[in-house]
Amino acid sequence: MEIGSHYYAVLALCRMLGIKKEVAYKIAYSSEFVDDSLIDRIVFKHPPRGVKCHMFGKKRGLDNTATCLPIMTVWTYNQKKIINTFIPFHFIPGCKGSLFNKKMRTFPDSPILSSLTKCAIRSGNPYSIGIILHVLGDAYAHQGFSGLVSRGNRVKSLKIKRESVRGFFDSFISWYMVHIEWLFSRIFGRIFPLYSHSHVGTVPDIPSAEWSYKYNTGISFLPEFKFTGIIKNRERYIIAFNEMREILTAFIEKYPEFKEEVPEVDVKVFNEQLTKVISRRESIIDWEEFLVRNDLLSDTDTALHYEAHDWIRTAFKDYKRKRYSRPIVWNAQAADGFGHSDWYKYYLAAREYKENYDLQVIRYGVY
């Protein structure tokens, strides 16, 4: 999924269920920030009070803070980072089959995901709920693929319904991968490892896309391909957000203090907005108009506009965009009240999620 679904659709769904604006914002921002949290280590100039830090020689800081990897760089294919960061948040193992590669393919009915969802609801933590909604959304969008560099991600005969994709970038990539398949496989297919859904482009993350392909069953060393049938992302996305609705309903039933009265919005109207055939840029504008038009937010609410560095900017007083876009930030200066900042609370929720994930991986014998 992309920002239109991970942030704006989640924000709209939270408000439709009556979740207070400030809580809905934390849930939705956490959901999208899983894709934007790329800083892997913070080394403080002066460690903030009340914050438990890791030791780096004589320095103190926070380690393993990222929840996503830079896409398509040399550092992306570090196996340790893929297993510890990329897979838990974006390609949660479905635990299907006896072979390791099959277990690692992601599916929304993953028993690991089910256990982690229950933990998130019990926590009463909006940041934890946002993270689990992201993982669930990706499990639906990325199902059948693995976060590993694996021959199980090899595909062929990709077909995409042209009218179901909008926007220059997505349309061009889709057209190129379908109509010049031989060129892609001979040139770029040899450059791009068999990693996640890289060999079907951005199609899984487009809510309106209709597509199909043949995938490697991974049973033997010789490739054996099976046809997926027609995949309608509209159906996948609607089912995913119905499940998110159930999670959020259970959350506010357990913690009613997070709820308030809001205008009623028809679910059908929400689903139509979710699956519109529009570009990514148009999607953001359209969702903002949807939120204001249905009185879920006002046009003056800061939550109406997502910016990937908002939480980072308020957490560090020496913030500069270029400096805090690096994987390691040295001599960082924490802002006053850093321990209560959204960025730090998100970090704690992500760390707890990783710890629970590791326990579930052992429980279900994945590796």
N, C-alpha and C positions, 0 to 999 in steps of 0.2 A: 504494500500500500504506500501511498505518498501523502503529502501534507494535507490535501483536501480531505482525505479520510482520517488519517491519524490525528489531526488537530481539529479541523473545523467540524467534521461530522461527529466526532466524539464530544466536542464542546456543545454542539446543538443537541445531541442525545442527552447529555447530562442536564441541560437546562429544561428540555422537554419533560424529564422525569422529576423536575422540581429541585434539583441540587443547587444550592446557593452559588451565586456567581463566583465568589472567591475560591470555593472548593472545586467547582466545575473547571475553572481556569487552571488550577493546579493539576487536576486529572488530565485535562487535554494537553497542557504544555508538557507534562511528563511523558505522555503517549508519543508526541512528536519528537521530544528531545532525545529519546532513545536513538534516533537516527542522526542527531546532531551533536551528541556528546562524544567528541573525538579526542579530547585531552586525556592522555593516559597517565600522566604523573604531574603533580603539583609539588614543587619544593619551595617552602616558605622562607622568606627573609627573616621573619620573626614569627614563630608559630603562634596562632591565636589561642587565647585562653579557652579551656573547656573542650578542646578538640583533640581527640586521640590521634596521634600521628605515627607514621612509619619513620624509621631512621635510615638516612642515606649518608653514611659516613658521619660527619658532624652536623649535617643538616637534617631537618625534619620536614615531613610533608605527607601527602596522600598518594597512594599507589593504586594502580589498576582501576582508575576512575572512569575510563571510557566504556561506553555501551555500544559503540559501533567502530568499524575500521574504515580508513580512507578507501574509497572504492577504486579498484584497478590500479594500484601502485605496487611496486616491488614488495613493500612492507605488508601489503594485504595478505600475502600468501604464507605468512609465518604460521606454521601449524599450531603452535602453542596459543597464539592470539586468536586464531580461528576457533579453536575448541573452547577457550576460556571466555571469549567475548562475543564473537560473531554468532556462533551457533545458539547459545542460550537465549539470546534476545531476538533473533531473526529467523532461525531455522531449527526450532525446538524438535528434538528427535520424536518420531512417531512410534518408535519401539515395535515396528511390525517386521516379522520375519526373524530368521535365526542368524543370518549373516550380518556382520557389523555395518556394511554399507547400506543394507536395507533398513536396519534399525535407525540409522541416522537420517533417513528421509523424513521430512516434516509433514505432519498431518494434524488437523484441528482436534481429532479425537485422541490425541496423545495422553496417556495416563499421567505423564510428568506434568503436562500443562494443567490437567484437572487438579492435581495435588497443589500446584503452585497457585492456582486461582483461589482455592479454599484458604490458603495461607494469606493471600492478599486481602480477601474479604474480612477475615478474622482480625487482621492488623488494624483496621480502621484508619489506615494511612492513605490519603488521596494520591500520594506519589507512587505508592505500591500498586494502587488500582490502575493508574495511568500506564505504568510499565506493563502490567499483565494484559491490558487492553491492546497495547502495541503488539505484544507477543502473539496474542490470539489473532489479531488482524493479519499479521504476517503468516501465521500458520495456515489461514484460509487462502491468502493470495499466493503463497509460495509452495503450496502442497504438491508433493511428488518430487520436489527437489531437495538437495542436501547442501548444507553450508560447507561441506568438505570439498576439497579438490578431488573429484571422483568421477570415474567413467560412468557412474550411475546418472550423472547429469548430462550425458551425451544425448542429443536429440537430432532428428532429421525430419524432412518433409514438413517443416513448419508452414502452417497456413493461417492467415489472419484476415478477417472480414474487414475490408478497407473502410467501409462506412462507420465502423464501430470505434475508430481511432481518430482523434483530432489533435491539432497542434503540430507545428512544423517538425520538431525534434522527434517526437514519438512516431509521427507518420512516416518520416524519412527512414528512421531505423527499421520500422516494421516493413516498409516496402523493400528496403535493401536486403534484409535478411531472408525475405521470401523470394523475391524475383532474381536475386543474384546469389542464390544459395551456394553455388559452386565457387564463387569468388570469396565469399565469407569463409567457407570451410577450408579453402586452399591458402588464404592469406591470414585473415584475422582469427579464424578458428584455430590456427597454430600458435597465435600470439596469446589469445585468451585461454587460460586453463579451463578445464571442465569444472567450473566454480559457481555454485549457487545457480541462478537462472540466467547467467551471462549469455548463454547460447540461444535464448529466446528474447533477448533484449529487455525492454521495459514493459512488455505486454502484461505480465502478471499484476503489475501495479496500476493498471488502467481499469477503473471500475466498469466501463462500458464495453470493453473489448470482448470479441468472440473469436476464438482461435482453436487450433488443434495441432498436434504433432505426434511423432512416433518417438517413444522413449526406450532407452536401453533397460531391459529387465535386470541386468546385472547378475544373471544366474551362472554364467560361465565366462571364460576368458574371451571366447568369441562373442561379439555383440549379437543380441537377439532383441529385435524391436517390436514394440506393441503399440497399437493405435489408441490414442486417448479418447477418441470421440470428440464431438463439438463441446468445447468448454465455454460456458457463458459466465463471464465475470460478474454480470449483474446478479445472477443467482447466488454465486459464492459470497458476494459482498452483503447482500440482503440477509442471508443466513448468518453471516459473521456478526452483523450489527444486531440481529435478533438475540444472539447469544450475549453480546455485550450489554444489551438491555436487561437481560436476566441477571447478569453479574452486578450491574449498577443498582437494580431493584433490590437485590439481596443486601447490598452494601448499605443503602439508606434505610432499609427495614431494620438492620442491626444497629445503625447509627442515625436515628431520626433527627438529631440535632442539625444535620447537614441539609435538611429539606425545608423548602418554602413553597408558597403558592405561585404558580406561573400560568400563563395562558395556555390552553390546550392546542396542540398541533397534531393533525392527522398523521398517522404512521405512513400512509400511502404517499402523502406529500413529501415526507422526509425521504422515503425510498426513491421517489422520482428525482429528487435533488441529488441523492447519493450516486445515482447511476446515469446521470445526464451525459450525453455525448458532447463533451466540450474539452478544450485544452486545459492543461494544468494551470496556466495563468488565469484563464477565464474562470476556472473552478474556484479559485481563492476569492475573486471578486463576487462571484455568484453566491458563495457560502456566506460572505459578510452581509450581502443584501438579504439573504434568507434569514439570518439571525436577527437583523434589525426589523425586517418586515413582519416577522412573527412575534415581536416583542420579547424575544429571548435575551437580547442585549440591546443597549442603546448605542447610538453612533459615537458616543463619547467614552465608552468603556475601553480600557486599554487591552482587555482580553480579545477584542475584535480583530486585532492585528498580531500575528505571530512574528517574532523576530528571534532567530536562533541564539543570539548572544545576550538577550535581556537578563537572564539569570546570572550569567557569568559577569556581566557588566556591574551588577549591583553587589556581587560577592567579593570583588577585588577592587581596591581603590586605585591601583596602578593600571587599570584596564586600558589596553590598546588592542584593537581588533587583530592586527597582524601577530602581535605577541601571543595573544590567547587563542590563536588558531593553530598553534604548533602542538605536536604530541606531548612534549615535555616543556613545562614552564618553570624556569629557574628564578629564585629570589622573588617569588610572588608576594604581594603585600595584601593580606586579607583586610577587607573592610570591617569597620566597627560592627559588632553583632554578627560576625561571620557564621557562628554556630547556629543562628536562627535564620540564615538565608535560605532561599528556595534551592539554590544550587547545592548547598551542603546537605540539606534534607533529602534531595533527590539522590545524591551520592550514597547516603546511608541506606535509602530504600533499595537502590541498585545493588549495594553490597550484600544486604540481607537476602535479596532475590538470588544472587549468585551462590550464596551459602546454602540456601534451600534447594537450589537447582542441583548442586553437587551431591547433596544427600539423596535426592530423587534418582539421579543417574546411577548411583550405587545400588539403590533399592531395586531398580528395574533392570540391573545388569547390562547397561548399555556398553560401558567400558570400565 
